Amino acid sequence: MTSAGIMNWLETVAESVRRGELDADELIELLGEFRAASTACANASDWALLAAREAGASLRQIAPVFGKGYVRAPAARLEKLHRQVLNSEQFLELLRRRES
């Protein structure tokens, strides 16, 4: 899954909408799926952050993916995550419990 892949898919769907191939109900269903997928992507991002730190990545190495290279952003996110879990495996277990 990449942002480019999603953008390509979006262009295809937009063309289908322009041709009248999707109605409002289908678009609302799609909206719901995307909102759920957005949450899943955010959770995957948090898991990857925890796992990267456990694998030895420094905040300085991680910072560029948060933008502008500031270590405060990943540090703050890790602090928030560590209030809930100690590591990536616990985070994954938390996600599993939420799903069931």
Secondary structure, DSSP 8 states (H G I E B T S, - for coil): --HHHHHHHHHHHHHHHHTT-S-HHHHHHHHHHHHHHHHHHHHHHHHHHHHHHHTT--HHHHGGGGSTT-THHHHHHHHHHHTT-SSHHHHHHHHHHHH-
